[in-house]
Amino acid sequence: MSESPEIAKGRGRTRTLGTSLGFIAVAVAIVTVALWFRQIDQVAIPENRTVFVAFFLTAAALGVGAFVAGTRWFGGLAAVVAIFLGSFLPYTVAISRQEVGVAAIQVGDMIPRFTAVSDHGEPFDSEDLHGHIVLIKFFRAHW
Amino acid sequence: MSTDHPEEIREERGAHGLQAIMLSDPDLVVTDAFGLRNTGYHSAPPGDDTEALPVPTSLLVDAQGRVLWMDQVANYQRRSGPEVVLAALRKHLD
């Protein structure tokens, strides 16, 4: 049973729409990723990341929309990339929670005495800090 | 203070022109003494052999060794900028 030319034409139109959606999705995703990494590079990630997350999710949703509408293979490829990129940041935001145990130091506590090695390989003793007001930063390493 | 090895810190010091005393705590001995080991999501990059990381924390300590102020992030993608630390310095040291 063959479908009528009108139905085939209609399907062609939605596939064009789907393919376009795929490309729009990947464009939104790439621009958002570029802006996000630029913010990271400048150590300027905003306190409120809702707008960024919204743009990432929009890219992912457009990618899904491309498949719903039906797309040609290259539009589908673009949509897959958009869904992957668009899901990435919301995923890392969701899992990035940091927690300390109950024994964590608090305001008013005396710092424990400690020794460590400096980047020049020299031993360091926290007793040397005595008599000085100091800012100690614990950070997550060089990457 | 970080889990970086001294040679890694040396590279970063050169790259960023850092002036502070930089200490290496690869086995988290000092991190654990302060109770700052992250028990939440561990997210070292693939290939990094660090077993855990500290929760990013800033501590302002007075001349006797008492913590005057501290700042800790609940989400590692957010760090307090210099303005937060400078505001704390002004508040506690003026």
gemmi code that builds the backbone of each chain (N, CA, C; Angstrom):
import gemmi

chains = {
    "A": [
        ("MET", (0.847, -1.197, 0.000), (0.000, 0.000, 0.000), (0.882, 1.246, 0.000)),
        ("SER", (0.719, 2.088, -0.987), (1.568, 3.284, -1.011), (0.797, 4.489, -0.488)),
        ("GLU", (1.501, 5.395, 0.212), (0.835, 6.568, 0.770), (0.652, 7.617, -0.314)),
        ("SER", (-0.308, 8.496, -0.067), (-0.593, 9.518, -1.084), (0.536, 10.534, -1.136)),
        ("PRO", (0.703, 11.191, -2.253), (1.774, 12.196, -2.371), (1.629, 13.307, -1.333)),
        ("GLU", (0.367, 13.620, -0.917), (0.170, 14.698, 0.068), (0.781, 14.320, 1.430)),
        ("ILE", (0.556, 13.042, 1.834), (1.098, 12.601, 3.127), (2.622, 12.598, 3.083)),
        ("ALA", (3.164, 12.101, 1.977), (4.625, 12.067, 1.843), (5.202, 13.478, 1.909)),
        ("LYS", (4.486, 14.417, 1.289), (4.939, 15.810, 1.280), (4.913, 16.383, 2.715)),
        ("GLY", (3.816, 16.047, 3.423), (3.674, 16.505, 4.813), (4.804, 15.965, 5.675)),
        ("ARG", (5.154, 14.695, 5.495), (6.236, 14.114, 6.277), (7.565, 14.798, 5.940)),
        ("GLY", (7.752, 15.106, 4.682), (8.967, 15.813, 4.266), (9.089, 17.150, 4.978)),
        ("ARG", (7.936, 17.835, 5.119), (7.953, 19.142, 5.787), (8.332, 19.018, 7.259)),
        ("THR", (7.753, 18.019, 7.973), (8.092, 17.887, 9.401), (9.545, 17.455, 9.564)),
        ("ARG", (10.040, 16.668, 8.604), (11.454, 16.273, 8.722), (12.359, 17.471, 8.514)),
        ("THR", (11.942, 18.389, 7.649), (12.725, 19.616, 7.491), (12.694, 20.410, 8.791)),
        ("LEU", (11.504, 20.463, 9.406), (11.365, 21.166, 10.693), (12.260, 20.504, 11.747)),
        ("GLY", (12.209, 19.164, 11.825), (13.004, 18.436, 12.809), (14.495, 18.655, 12.615)),
        ("THR", (14.916, 18.620, 11.356), (16.333, 18.839, 11.056), (16.759, 20.241, 11.477)),
        ("SER", (15.880, 21.218, 11.184), (16.184, 22.603, 11.584), (16.286, 22.701, 13.101)),
        ("LEU", (15.360, 22.043, 13.794), (15.389, 22.054, 15.263), (16.705, 21.484, 15.784)),
        ("GLY", (17.166, 20.403, 15.155), (18.431, 19.789, 15.549), (19.576, 20.777, 15.453)),
        ("PHE", (19.590, 21.543, 14.359), (20.680, 22.516, 14.168), (20.557, 23.699, 15.121)),
        ("ILE", (19.312, 24.144, 15.334), (19.119, 25.240, 16.304), (19.565, 24.769, 17.694)),
        ("ALA", (19.194, 23.535, 18.042), (19.548, 22.975, 19.353), (21.059, 22.950, 19.550)),
        ("VAL", (21.776, 22.474, 18.536), (23.231, 22.356, 18.706), (23.859, 23.747, 18.741)),
        ("ALA", (23.280, 24.709, 18.015), (23.813, 26.077, 18.050), (23.635, 26.673, 19.447)),
        ("VAL", (22.441, 26.502, 20.031), (22.190, 27.012, 21.394), (23.155, 26.349, 22.378)),
        ("ALA", (23.322, 25.021, 22.227), (24.191, 24.278, 23.148), (25.638, 24.767, 23.060)),
        ("ILE", (26.133, 24.939, 21.842), (27.541, 25.315, 21.669), (27.797, 26.728, 22.196)),
        ("VAL", (26.883, 27.652, 21.894), (27.051, 29.027, 22.388), (27.029, 29.031, 23.922)),
        ("THR", (26.101, 28.264, 24.508), (25.999, 28.234, 25.975), (27.249, 27.615, 26.598)),
        ("VAL", (27.733, 26.523, 26.015), (28.954, 25.885, 26.530), (30.131, 26.858, 26.433)),
        ("ALA", (30.231, 27.560, 25.295), (31.343, 28.504, 25.104), (31.285, 29.610, 26.165)),
        ("LEU", (30.083, 30.147, 26.396), (29.941, 31.207, 27.397), (30.258, 30.680, 28.797)),
        ("TRP", (29.810, 29.454, 29.083), (30.043, 28.844, 30.394), (31.534, 28.682, 30.658)),
        ("PHE", (32.253, 28.148, 29.674), (33.686, 27.938, 29.885), (34.458, 29.254, 29.917)),
        ("ARG", (33.914, 30.268, 29.223), (34.544, 31.580, 29.323), (34.396, 32.123, 30.749)),
        ("GLN", (33.216, 31.901, 31.332), (32.988, 32.345, 32.716), (33.924, 31.603, 33.670)),
        ("ILE", (34.092, 30.288, 33.435), (35.000, 29.504, 34.282), (36.417, 30.049, 34.160)),
        ("ASP", (36.829, 30.318, 32.936), (38.167, 30.813, 32.673), (38.423, 32.130, 33.398)),
        ("GLN", (37.394, 32.954, 33.482), (37.540, 34.259, 34.142), (37.171, 34.181, 35.627)),
        ("VAL", (36.968, 32.952, 36.140), (36.540, 32.733, 37.523), (35.352, 33.644, 37.829)),
        ("ALA", (34.365, 33.610, 36.939), (33.239, 34.540, 37.054), (31.903, 33.826, 36.883)),
        ("ILE", (31.826, 32.582, 37.362), (30.545, 31.884, 37.278), (29.562, 32.591, 38.197)),
        ("PRO", (28.390, 32.935, 37.679), (27.448, 33.702, 38.509), (26.928, 32.885, 39.690)),
        ("GLU", (26.601, 33.599, 40.749), (26.038, 32.959, 41.950), (24.797, 32.142, 41.575)),
        ("ASN", (23.955, 32.773, 40.778), (22.723, 32.121, 40.365), (22.903, 31.590, 38.938)),
        ("ARG", (22.893, 30.277, 38.829), (23.166, 29.677, 37.514), (21.893, 29.285, 36.777)),
        ("THR", (20.745, 29.767, 37.272), (19.461, 29.358, 36.699), (19.391, 29.639, 35.202)),
        ("VAL", (19.860, 30.827, 34.799), (19.772, 31.202, 33.379), (20.607, 30.232, 32.532)),
        ("PHE", (21.811, 29.936, 33.027), (22.659, 28.994, 32.291), (21.996, 27.621, 32.192)),
        ("VAL", (21.502, 27.151, 33.323), (20.859, 25.827, 33.326), (19.663, 25.840, 32.374)),
        ("ALA", (18.896, 26.948, 32.366), (17.724, 27.051, 31.484), (18.145, 26.953, 30.013)),
        ("PHE", (19.242, 27.642, 29.659), (19.704, 27.575, 28.266), (20.184, 26.168, 27.896)),
        ("PHE", (20.895, 25.524, 28.826), (21.352, 24.159, 28.563), (20.158, 23.226, 28.363)),
        ("LEU", (19.170, 23.364, 29.244), (17.997, 22.485, 29.143), (17.194, 22.788, 27.881)),
        ("THR", (17.167, 24.071, 27.486), (16.474, 24.442, 26.243), (17.124, 23.737, 25.053)),
        ("ALA", (18.456, 23.748, 25.052), (19.177, 23.077, 23.962), (18.828, 21.590, 23.922)),
        ("ALA", (18.812, 20.968, 25.114), (18.488, 19.536, 25.178), (17.049, 19.298, 24.724)),
        ("ALA", (16.129, 20.181, 25.150), (14.713, 20.019, 24.791), (14.514, 20.186, 23.282)),
        ("LEU", (15.208, 21.152, 22.681), (15.122, 21.334, 21.229), (15.642, 20.099, 20.508)),
        ("GLY", (16.701, 19.504, 21.076), (17.243, 18.277, 20.496), (16.221, 17.155, 20.527)),
        ("VAL", (15.528, 17.031, 21.650), (14.475, 16.015, 21.759), (13.358, 16.339, 20.768)),
        ("GLY", (13.030, 17.643, 20.666), (11.982, 18.092, 19.732), (12.302, 17.702, 18.299)),
        ("ALA", (13.582, 17.749, 17.949), (14.000, 17.383, 16.595), (13.615, 15.929, 16.295)),
        ("PHE", (13.830, 15.059, 17.302), (13.484, 13.647, 17.090), (11.977, 13.439, 17.065)),
        ("VAL", (11.257, 14.208, 17.886), (9.795, 14.088, 17.911), (9.227, 14.484, 16.550)),
        ("ALA", (9.760, 15.570, 15.980), (9.278, 16.042, 14.681), (9.725, 15.103, 13.555)),
        ("GLY", (10.802, 14.366, 13.804), (11.389, 13.526, 12.764), (12.446, 14.333, 12.030)),
        ("THR", (13.623, 13.758, 11.906), (14.724, 14.531, 11.336), (15.549, 13.664, 10.388)),
        ("ARG", (16.254, 14.313, 9.486), (17.209, 13.588, 8.654), (18.431, 13.261, 9.516)),
        ("TRP", (19.318, 12.414, 8.998), (20.381, 11.885, 9.866), (21.312, 12.982, 10.390)),
        ("PHE", (21.585, 13.989, 9.557), (22.534, 15.015, 10.037), (21.884, 15.900, 11.097)),
        ("GLY", (20.565, 16.113, 10.942), (19.845, 16.850, 11.981), (19.808, 16.045, 13.275)),
        ("GLY", (19.679, 14.719, 13.125), (19.669, 13.830, 14.291), (21.000, 13.847, 15.009)),
        ("LEU", (22.078, 13.878, 14.222), (23.417, 13.936, 14.806), (23.580, 15.222, 15.613)),
        ("ALA", (23.144, 16.330, 15.014), (23.219, 17.628, 15.704), (22.384, 17.574, 16.985)),
        ("ALA", (21.205, 16.953, 16.894), (20.309, 16.880, 18.054), (20.935, 16.051, 19.178)),
        ("VAL", (21.609, 14.948, 18.820), (22.264, 14.103, 19.838), (23.344, 14.908, 20.561)),
        ("VAL", (24.145, 15.661, 19.790), (25.194, 16.490, 20.396), (24.551, 17.513, 21.342)),
        ("ALA", (23.443, 18.127, 20.888), (22.762, 19.139, 21.708), (22.211, 18.529, 22.993)),
        ("ILE", (21.645, 17.329, 22.891), (21.078, 16.677, 24.082), (22.196, 16.350, 25.068)),
        ("PHE", (23.329, 15.873, 24.540), (24.462, 15.533, 25.400), (24.997, 16.782, 26.101)),
        ("LEU", (25.282, 17.820, 25.325), (25.837, 19.051, 25.910), (24.819, 19.713, 26.842)),
        ("GLY", (23.563, 19.708, 26.414), (22.521, 20.374, 27.185), (22.230, 19.693, 28.507)),
        ("SER", (22.489, 18.396, 28.598), (22.240, 17.667, 29.837), (23.427, 17.748, 30.780)),
        ("PHE", (24.603, 18.048, 30.215), (25.842, 17.932, 30.980), (25.887, 18.867, 32.181)),
        ("LEU", (25.671, 20.158, 31.949), (25.779, 21.105, 33.056), (24.708, 20.876, 34.122)),
        ("PRO", (23.432, 20.754, 33.729), (22.430, 20.479, 34.768), (22.791, 19.236, 35.583)),
        ("TYR", (23.397, 18.238, 34.913), (23.811, 17.016, 35.612), (24.915, 17.333, 36.618)),
        ("THR", (25.955, 18.081, 36.184), (27.058, 18.366, 37.115), (26.588, 19.270, 38.250)),
        ("VAL", (25.662, 20.187, 37.967), (25.126, 21.036, 39.035), (24.409, 20.165, 40.062)),
        ("ALA", (23.666, 19.180, 39.559), (22.878, 18.329, 40.449), (23.764, 17.450, 41.331)),
        ("ILE", (24.931, 17.030, 40.813), (25.748, 16.075, 41.580), (26.913, 16.728, 42.315)),
        ("SER", (27.064, 18.052, 42.191), (28.316, 18.645, 42.664), (28.305, 19.003, 44.144)),
        ("ARG", (27.359, 18.512, 44.886), (27.249, 18.875, 46.292), (28.470, 18.397, 47.089)),
        ("GLN", (28.975, 19.285, 47.947), (30.138, 18.989, 48.776), (29.708, 18.960, 50.234)),
        ("GLU", (30.188, 17.993, 50.982), (29.814, 17.905, 52.393), (31.021, 17.541, 53.234)),
        ("VAL", (31.044, 18.055, 54.446), (32.093, 17.659, 55.388), (31.466, 16.834, 56.496)),
        ("GLY", (32.329, 16.104, 57.230), (31.837, 15.290, 58.341), (31.518, 16.156, 59.555)),
        ("VAL", (31.070, 15.523, 60.625), (30.659, 16.274, 61.814), (31.843, 16.887, 62.556)),
        ("ALA", (33.050, 16.343, 62.334), (34.219, 16.819, 63.074), (34.866, 18.038, 62.426)),
        ("ALA", (34.219, 18.617, 61.434), (34.829, 19.731, 60.704), (35.055, 20.929, 61.615)),
        ("ILE", (36.127, 21.639, 61.345), (36.489, 22.822, 62.129), (35.406, 23.902, 61.987)),
        ("GLN", (35.237, 24.698, 63.042), (34.220, 25.752, 63.026), (34.800, 27.056, 63.545)),
        ("VAL", (34.078, 28.122, 63.300), (34.489, 29.435, 63.812), (34.592, 29.350, 65.334)),
        ("GLY", (35.689, 29.891, 65.883), (35.900, 29.843, 67.333), (36.819, 28.711, 67.750)),
        ("ASP", (36.986, 27.706, 66.893), (37.894, 26.583, 67.197), (39.350, 27.029, 67.026)),
        ("MET", (40.242, 26.354, 67.769), (41.671, 26.520, 67.520), (42.037, 25.588, 66.362)),
        ("ILE", (42.882, 26.058, 65.463), (43.278, 25.167, 64.361), (44.219, 24.086, 64.910)),
        ("PRO", (44.134, 22.872, 64.374), (45.051, 21.827, 64.839), (46.480, 22.128, 64.373)),
        ("ARG", (47.451, 21.664, 65.146), (48.830, 21.825, 64.684), (49.058, 20.859, 63.525)),
        ("PHE", (49.744, 21.311, 62.525), (50.002, 20.431, 61.391), (51.354, 20.729, 60.777)),
        ("THR", (51.859, 19.732, 60.092), (53.072, 19.929, 59.305), (52.766, 19.509, 57.877)),
        ("ALA", (53.475, 20.098, 56.949), (53.279, 19.762, 55.541), (54.545, 20.134, 54.783)),
        ("VAL", (54.530, 19.857, 53.496), (55.686, 20.170, 52.657), (55.274, 21.246, 51.669)),
        ("SER", (56.119, 22.250, 51.486), (55.805, 23.319, 50.544), (56.164, 22.891, 49.127)),
        ("ASP", (55.788, 23.739, 48.164), (56.099, 23.411, 46.770), (57.601, 23.430, 46.502)),
        ("HIS", (58.371, 24.051, 47.393), (59.824, 24.037, 47.222), (60.447, 22.849, 47.949)),
        ("GLY", (59.588, 21.972, 48.480), (60.076, 20.785, 49.162), (60.502, 21.047, 50.598)),
        ("GLU", (60.211, 22.264, 51.089), (60.624, 22.599, 52.450), (59.546, 22.191, 53.446)),
        ("PRO", (59.969, 21.701, 54.629), (58.971, 21.357, 55.643), (58.333, 22.615, 56.219)),
        ("PHE", (57.067, 22.506, 56.537), (56.330, 23.637, 57.094), (55.662, 23.184, 58.376)),
        ("ASP", (55.770, 24.016, 59.424), (55.137, 23.702, 60.704), (54.166, 24.834, 61.034)),
        ("SER", (52.930, 24.471, 61.377), (51.919, 25.504, 61.633), (52.265, 26.366, 62.847)),
        ("GLU", (53.209, 25.903, 63.672), (53.657, 26.733, 64.799), (54.246, 28.053, 64.296)),
        ("ASP", (54.783, 28.020, 63.063), (55.370, 29.237, 62.484), (54.323, 30.318, 62.255)),
        ("LEU", (53.030, 29.912, 62.241), (51.960, 30.886, 62.006), (51.639, 31.669, 63.277)),
        ("HIS", (52.091, 31.157, 64.410), (51.736, 31.771, 65.691), (52.190, 33.230, 65.715)),
        ("GLY", (51.279, 34.090, 66.176), (51.604, 35.513, 66.216), (51.256, 36.236, 64.930)),
        ("HIS", (50.791, 35.503, 63.936), (50.411, 36.117, 62.657), (48.938, 35.836, 62.368)),
        ("ILE", (48.291, 36.819, 61.802), (46.931, 36.583, 61.309), (47.087, 35.998, 59.904)),
        ("VAL", (46.453, 34.859, 59.672), (46.650, 34.198, 58.379), (45.319, 33.792, 57.740)),
        ("LEU", (45.363, 33.726, 56.448), (44.229, 33.199, 55.680), (44.675, 31.852, 55.120)),
        ("ILE", (43.990, 30.790, 55.522), (44.322, 29.446, 55.018), (43.241, 29.045, 54.028)),
        ("LYS", (43.662, 28.602, 52.873), (42.693, 28.144, 51.872), (42.939, 26.680, 51.555)),
        ("PHE", (41.918, 25.888, 51.698), (41.952, 24.516, 51.197), (41.282, 24.545, 49.831)),
        ("PHE", (41.949, 24.018, 48.828), (41.318, 24.006, 47.502), (41.500, 22.639, 46.852)),
        ("ARG", (40.810, 22.491, 45.725), (40.640, 21.154, 45.161), (41.751, 20.728, 44.209)),
        ("ALA", (42.880, 21.363, 44.234), (44.005, 21.006, 43.387), (43.998, 21.758, 42.066)),
        ("HIS", (44.984, 21.462, 41.238), (45.392, 22.402, 40.194), (44.495, 22.438, 38.968)),
        ("TRP", (43.639, 21.420, 38.732), (42.947, 21.388, 37.460), (41.861, 22.451, 37.359)),
    ],
    "B": [
        ("MET", (46.650, 25.108, 50.528), (46.670, 23.697, 50.899), (45.835, 22.925, 49.884)),
        ("SER", (46.452, 21.943, 49.262), (45.685, 21.130, 48.314), (46.306, 19.748, 48.249)),
        ("THR", (45.669, 18.872, 47.499), (46.201, 17.517, 47.366), (47.283, 17.435, 46.285)),
        ("ASP", (47.596, 18.574, 45.681), (48.645, 18.578, 44.655), (50.003, 18.192, 45.232)),
        ("HIS", (50.800, 17.540, 44.393), (52.174, 17.266, 44.779), (53.006, 18.538, 44.553)),
        ("PRO", (54.137, 18.653, 45.280), (54.924, 19.883, 45.179), (55.240, 20.302, 43.744)),
        ("GLU", (55.561, 19.338, 42.881), (55.928, 19.730, 41.510), (54.734, 20.322, 40.751)),
        ("GLU", (53.525, 19.820, 41.045), (52.326, 20.375, 40.406), (52.085, 21.808, 40.891)),
        ("ILE", (52.303, 22.015, 42.193), (52.109, 23.361, 42.742), (53.114, 24.326, 42.123)),
        ("ARG", (54.346, 23.861, 41.950), (55.375, 24.732, 41.374), (54.960, 25.218, 39.992)),
        ("GLU", (54.411, 24.291, 39.198), (53.964, 24.681, 37.846), (52.868, 25.732, 37.908)),
        ("GLU", (51.908, 25.504, 38.797), (50.782, 26.446, 38.896), (51.237, 27.784, 39.450)),
        ("ARG", (52.163, 27.749, 40.369), (52.677, 28.995, 40.924), (53.286, 29.836, 39.804)),
        ("GLY", (54.058, 29.173, 38.951), (54.658, 29.883, 37.824), (53.601, 30.404, 36.873)),
        ("ALA", (52.602, 29.562, 36.574), (51.589, 29.935, 35.585), (50.732, 31.094, 36.064)),
        ("HIS", (50.460, 31.146, 37.372), (49.538, 32.172, 37.883), (50.244, 33.256, 38.695)),
        ("GLY", (51.566, 33.132, 38.846), (52.299, 34.153, 39.595), (51.877, 34.233, 41.053)),
        ("LEU", (51.636, 33.087, 41.689), (51.133, 33.087, 43.067), (52.248, 33.405, 44.064)),
        ("GLN", (51.883, 34.154, 45.104), (52.873, 34.602, 46.082), (52.769, 33.861, 47.421)),
        ("ALA", (51.624, 33.250, 47.695), (51.375, 32.688, 49.023), (52.212, 31.434, 49.278)),
        ("ILE", (52.295, 31.055, 50.540), (52.898, 29.756, 50.881), (51.939, 28.685, 50.353)),
        ("MET", (52.463, 27.756, 49.567), (51.604, 26.718, 48.978), (52.039, 25.375, 49.556)),
        ("LEU", (51.107, 24.677, 50.172), (51.449, 23.425, 50.842), (50.762, 22.243, 50.175)),
        ("SER", (51.477, 21.134, 50.224), (51.028, 19.909, 49.568), (50.480, 18.933, 50.614)),
        ("ASP", (49.295, 18.421, 50.358), (48.667, 17.489, 51.303), (48.049, 16.315, 50.538)),
        ("PRO", (48.877, 15.569, 49.801), (48.334, 14.545, 48.898), (47.586, 13.429, 49.612)),
        ("ASP", (47.960, 13.145, 50.865), (47.291, 12.054, 51.587), (46.176, 12.558, 52.508)),
        ("LEU", (45.851, 13.822, 52.393), (44.751, 14.449, 53.151), (44.936, 14.404, 54.665)),
        ("VAL", (46.204, 14.363, 55.099), (46.462, 14.316, 56.548), (45.994, 15.616, 57.202)),
        ("VAL", (46.389, 16.745, 56.608), (46.002, 18.043, 57.175), (44.508, 18.292, 56.956)),
        ("THR", (44.039, 17.924, 55.773), (42.605, 18.057, 55.469), (41.769, 17.337, 56.521)),
        ("ASP", (42.189, 16.131, 56.880), (41.444, 15.364, 57.889), (41.594, 15.973, 59.289)),
        ("ALA", (42.779, 16.540, 59.580), (42.967, 17.184, 60.887), (41.982, 18.346, 61.051)),
        ("PHE", (41.660, 19.008, 59.935), (40.690, 20.106, 59.954), (39.260, 19.591, 59.716)),
        ("GLY", (39.123, 18.313, 59.413), (37.791, 17.742, 59.159), (37.175, 18.223, 57.862)),
        ("LEU", (38.004, 18.511, 56.868), (37.477, 19.132, 55.653), (37.438, 18.192, 54.445)),
        ("ARG", (37.611, 16.895, 54.680), (37.511, 15.946, 53.567), (36.081, 15.952, 53.039)),
        ("ASN", (35.935, 16.040, 51.733), (34.605, 16.038, 51.138), (34.012, 14.629, 51.181)),
        ("THR", (32.845, 14.528, 51.798), (32.161, 13.231, 51.828), (30.995, 13.212, 50.834)),
        ("GLY", (30.842, 14.319, 50.103), (29.816, 14.370, 49.059), (30.361, 13.801, 47.766)),
        ("TYR", (29.992, 14.400, 46.664), (30.379, 13.862, 45.371), (31.868, 14.079, 45.098)),
        ("HIS", (32.567, 13.003, 44.751), (33.992, 13.099, 44.441), (34.159, 13.226, 42.934)),
        ("SER", (34.827, 14.281, 42.531), (34.823, 14.576, 41.100), (36.202, 14.883, 40.555)),
        ("ALA", (37.213, 14.150, 40.993), (38.534, 14.342, 40.396), (38.473, 13.918, 38.937)),
        ("PRO", (39.272, 14.567, 38.092), (39.237, 14.189, 36.680), (39.703, 12.752, 36.473)),
        ("PRO", (39.292, 12.132, 35.377), (39.722, 10.759, 35.106), (41.247, 10.674, 35.081)),
        ("GLY", (41.781, 9.639, 35.688), (43.231, 9.469, 35.668), (43.904, 10.042, 36.893)),
        ("ASP", (43.192, 10.890, 37.624), (43.783, 11.428, 38.846), (43.604, 10.400, 39.955)),
        ("ASP", (44.706, 10.126, 40.703), (44.638, 9.035, 41.671), (44.279, 9.497, 43.082)),
        ("THR", (43.920, 10.774, 43.245), (43.556, 11.279, 44.566), (42.309, 10.558, 45.074)),
        ("GLU", (42.371, 10.054, 46.305), (41.236, 9.270, 46.806), (40.069, 10.145, 47.224)),
        ("ALA", (40.363, 11.382, 47.619), (39.309, 12.315, 48.008), (39.886, 13.720, 47.899)),
        ("LEU", (39.027, 14.705, 48.053), (39.453, 16.099, 47.960), (38.867, 16.860, 49.143)),
        ("PRO", (39.511, 17.975, 49.512), (38.893, 18.807, 50.546), (37.700, 19.576, 49.975)),
        ("VAL", (36.756, 19.909, 50.839), (35.723, 20.858, 50.440), (36.393, 22.236, 50.384)),
        ("PRO", (36.270, 22.954, 49.273), (36.930, 24.257, 49.195), (36.545, 25.152, 50.385)),
        ("THR", (37.554, 25.562, 51.152), (37.300, 26.298, 52.394), (38.340, 27.394, 52.586)),
        ("SER", (37.902, 28.558, 53.014), (38.814, 29.629, 53.423), (38.650, 29.841, 54.922)),
        ("LEU", (39.784, 29.963, 55.622), (39.758, 30.169, 57.072), (40.593, 31.399, 57.408)),
        ("LEU", (40.004, 32.325, 58.163), (40.772, 33.451, 58.674), (41.116, 33.122, 60.125)),
        ("VAL", (42.415, 33.087, 60.423), (42.885, 32.614, 61.726), (43.625, 33.740, 62.439)),
        ("ASP", (43.313, 33.965, 63.713), (43.967, 35.070, 64.431), (45.360, 34.656, 64.910)),
        ("ALA", (46.035, 35.592, 65.579), (47.433, 35.380, 65.957), (47.604, 34.254, 66.970)),
        ("GLN", (46.509, 33.913, 67.664), (46.586, 32.807, 68.641), (46.213, 31.461, 68.008)),
        ("GLY", (45.768, 31.484, 66.764), (45.404, 30.224, 66.105), (43.915, 29.910, 66.170)),
        ("ARG", (43.099, 30.924, 66.487), (41.649, 30.689, 66.586), (40.972, 31.121, 65.287)),
        ("VAL", (40.004, 30.327, 64.846), (39.308, 30.634, 63.594), (38.349, 31.811, 63.812)),
        ("LEU", (38.608, 32.927, 63.096), (37.771, 34.123, 63.213), (36.588, 34.069, 62.254)),
        ("TRP", (36.843, 33.469, 61.102), (35.841, 33.491, 60.032), (36.137, 32.322, 59.113)),
        ("MET", (35.125, 31.721, 58.604), (35.384, 30.729, 57.565), (34.303, 30.735, 56.508)),
        ("ASP", (34.694, 30.309, 55.349), (33.802, 30.323, 54.203), (33.957, 28.988, 53.488)),
        ("GLN", (32.829, 28.357, 53.259), (32.877, 27.020, 52.670), (31.820, 26.960, 51.576)),
        ("VAL", (32.116, 26.295, 50.498), (31.122, 26.223, 49.431), (30.411, 24.878, 49.481)),
        ("ALA", (29.098, 24.920, 49.230), (28.319, 23.682, 49.193), (28.405, 23.049, 47.815)),
        ("ASN", (28.899, 23.824, 46.861), (28.942, 23.354, 45.490), (30.294, 23.752, 44.917)),
        ("TYR", (31.053, 22.767, 44.437), (32.433, 23.076, 44.076), (32.558, 23.976, 42.853)),
        ("GLN", (31.454, 24.137, 42.127), (31.543, 25.017, 40.960), (31.485, 26.494, 41.353)),
        ("ARG", (31.176, 26.742, 42.608), (31.090, 28.115, 43.086), (32.165, 28.347, 44.136)),
        ("ARG", (33.001, 29.327, 43.955), (33.963, 29.696, 44.995), (33.698, 31.139, 45.364)),
        ("SER", (34.049, 31.466, 46.602), (33.932, 32.858, 46.991), (35.000, 33.658, 46.275)),
        ("GLY", (34.609, 34.749, 45.716), (35.558, 35.611, 45.019), (36.344, 36.437, 46.020)),
        ("PRO", (37.336, 37.161, 45.513), (38.171, 37.996, 46.394), (37.351, 38.982, 47.217)),
        ("GLU", (36.215, 39.440, 46.654), (35.438, 40.467, 47.383), (34.877, 39.918, 48.698)),
        ("VAL", (34.526, 38.630, 48.715), (33.981, 38.026, 49.940), (35.075, 37.942, 51.008)),
        ("VAL", (36.269, 37.519, 50.566), (37.389, 37.382, 51.497), (37.824, 38.760, 52.003)),
        ("LEU", (37.878, 39.737, 51.100), (38.292, 41.086, 51.508), (37.284, 41.686, 52.488)),
        ("ALA", (36.004, 41.434, 52.259), (34.972, 41.939, 53.171), (35.156, 41.334, 54.559)),
        ("ALA", (35.480, 40.044, 54.608), (35.705, 39.373, 55.897), (36.937, 39.952, 56.593)),
        ("LEU", (37.989, 40.221, 55.814), (39.206, 40.790, 56.397), (38.894, 42.157, 57.011)),
        ("ARG", (38.137, 42.958, 56.264), (37.799, 44.295, 56.763), (36.980, 44.194, 58.049)),
        ("LYS", (36.025, 43.262, 58.040), (35.119, 43.152, 59.176), (35.867, 42.702, 60.441)),
        ("HIS", (36.760, 41.736, 60.257), (37.390, 41.148, 61.439), (38.687, 41.827, 61.856)),
        ("LEU", (39.271, 42.587, 60.983), (40.593, 43.139, 61.310), (40.576, 44.630, 61.541)),
        ("ASP", (39.465, 45.286, 61.232), (39.434, 46.737, 61.458), (39.331, 47.048, 62.945)),
    ],
}
model = gemmi.Model(1)
for chain_id, residues in chains.items():
    chain = gemmi.Chain(chain_id)
    for i, (resn, *xyz) in enumerate(residues, 1):
        res = gemmi.Residue()
        res.name, res.seqid = resn, gemmi.SeqId(i, " ")
        for name, pos in zip(("N", "CA", "C"), xyz):
            atom = gemmi.Atom()
            atom.name, atom.element = name, gemmi.Element(name[0])
            atom.pos, atom.b_iso = gemmi.Position(*pos), 0.0
            res.add_atom(atom)
        chain.add_residue(res)
    model.add_chain(chain)
structure = gemmi.Structure()
structure.add_model(model)
structure.setup_entities()
